[in-house]
């Protein structure tokens, strides 16, 4: 399913209408991840996220708008509380794996989206950083 920008723009408009701030423009861009640009007044959602289920695209725009509304660049407790509140308003319950959800459920507990069944995401596997390889005596280029 490909979500059109108008649907995501409606989500952002609804969220901004509840807060004392000007509307944000939603841009769908061919990038690896989304961005929240509060000062310039826009948020971006990657193209691949719009090819997932509609609920995941909603999650993505809600996540980015929450960065602007909370004034938090990081996933702080204040940010997460706002994100959970808005996800609940759309009937979504996140099951977090770290700071991002590995699953989105309905309020009745039904799985709506899962990272394991995603077309674009693979389960997160811990990677050994180059600093750890060097510390372990492994050559960085081997």
Helices and strands as residue ranges (DSSP letters): H 5-17, E 25-29, E 35-37, E 42-46, H 47-50, H 54-70, H 77-89, E 92-97, E 100-106, E 111-114, G 115-117, H 130-135
